[in-house]
Amino acid sequence: MSDAKGNGATAGAGAVYGLGFIGALVYYISTAHGFWDAVWGIVQAIVWPAFFVYGVMDKLNVP
């Protein structure tokens, strides 16, 4: 059996990731200047949390 509390946490995280994915996809596709930029934008939209964490760590100067 699955735990209801665990499912709620997973659903919330999935919703945040999904909304972030849609927002990133719209942003990256709208700023693309060609086909390959659009393809790269799709890849960036899929892995946007990694770019976000990297940017935050870079600004905080975390090694």
BELLINUR-V541376 format. One record per pair of residues at least 6 apart in sequence whose ideal C-beta (glycine too) atoms are under 8 Angstrom apart, sorted by the first residue. I is the first residue (numbers start at 1). J is the second residue. If there is no record, write none. Layout:
[[I & J] [I & J]]
This chain:
[[17 & 49] [20 & 48] [20 & 49] [21 & 45] [21 & 46] [21 & 48] [24 & 44] [24 & 45] [24 & 48] [25 & 41] [25 & 42] [25 & 45] [28 & 38] [28 & 40] [28 & 41] [28 & 42] [28 & 44] [28 & 45] [29 & 38] [29 & 41] [29 & 42] [29 & 45] [31 & 37] [31 & 41] [32 & 38] [32 & 40] [32 & 41] [44 & 51]]
